[in-house]
Amino acid sequence: MKIYHIVLNVFNYFVKSFRAVVEPLISQVMQGYNCTVFAYGQTGTGKTYTMEGGDGRDDPGLTWESDPTSGIVPRQVDFCSCLVEVYPRF
């Protein structure tokens, strides 16, 4: 029997996926642990789109939370830079 912590489907948005999967790992990275998030799957299934995002990331008026097309990588970079500003000891 397999036990999953979370199952995401096609109706999950980037913000929910980011908060469920990546955000908990960032605190571990900030404590010095190594973590990896990768996309795996068949050709044409959206791995690059999931990791990099869509065209909304080019709009300077959007943040990672308000841009529905922002991928995992832009979200984590912005999130980590916010953490460094709030917690300079990192």
N, C-alpha and C positions, 0 to 999 in steps of 0.2 A: 504494500500500500504506500503510495506517495503522498506526502503532505506538502502543500504549497502555502507560502506565507500570503501571497496575493496573486490573483489571476486578473490580468487586464485583457479587455477585448477591444474590438474596433470602435466602440463607442466611448472609450476613455480618451480624454483630451490630454495634450502634452503636459499641462500643469498638474493634473492628477497623477499621471505616470511619473513625472519628475519628483513630486512630493512623496510618492509611495516607494520609489526605487532608488533614486539618486541622492535625494536630500539626506537620508539617514547615513549614507556612505561618506558624505562630505565631512561630517563631524569626525569620523574615524580618520579620514585623510589629514584633517587639521591636527589630529593627535599624533600623526607620524606613521600611521598604517598605510600600506599600499592597497589600493582598491582599483578594480577595473570594471567598466561597464562597456559591453560590446553588443553589437547587433549581429544576429546570425539568421540566415535564412536563404531561401531561393532567390535567384536573380529576379529583379523587378518587384520585390515585395515591400519596398519602402525603407530599407535599412539606412541609406544615405539621407533620406528625408527625415527619418526619425532622429538621427544623430546631428544633422546640420540644420534642418528646418527648411522653411519655404522662403518666399520673397519678402515677407513682412519684416525680416530682420534688417533690411536695408532702410527702413523708415526710422529716422532718428527720434521720432515722437513716441515710439513704442518701447516699453520695457519688456523684460523676459516674462513678467507676469501678465501683461496686457496683450502681448502678441500671441495669437493662437497658433501661429506657424513656427515659432521659435523652437529649435531642436534641443536635444539634450546637451550638447557641447556649449552652445551660447548661453543656455540657462545656468549651467554649472560654473562657467567662467564668471558671469555676472554675480551669481550667488556667492562665490568664493571671494570676489573683490569686495562685496558688501560686508562679508564677515571680517575681512582684514581691516576695513575701516571701523567697524564696531568694536572688534577685539584686536587691537594692535599687537598684543603679545604673540599672536600667531605669526 
